[in-house]
């Protein structure tokens, strides 16, 4: 069974491969590698939280993060780049900064379900911010296509986490995106 992201019922990989092959800048290559690692971070954290708290939102969103990882991997393969994830093992990161961030997020979200939901919203907040910044430095149609779809997914995930938080009478204040953008996401 494919875990590929579907857009209008079409596999993302098929769309990416139909779009023109364009030269990658160094910053575009770096952004692709960063997003592949960030999507793994999100997936791995959410899987831990699902195991810990048993709340379906973590399981569902972890599955979506796997689809996001696959979409970014399609770009990596298209441009014959090396996948920065050498071993796809939960909670293992070659990048020391990501490993430290993973450890910190898991520790924070292990304190309570509410903390885990805040961590989830924070991860999506960062993803949206990074993707919007990366869109500013790319002109490749295929990268733009993937990133715009990842933003839509992250916005959906953020709404899900914020909705779950509201059940505990808790709110989330964005740390990366502007409050106006956050309010726009939540109101849609």
Beta strands, then each sheet from edge to edge (+ up, - down):
strand 1: 6-7
strand 2: 10-11
sheet 1: 1+ 2-
end
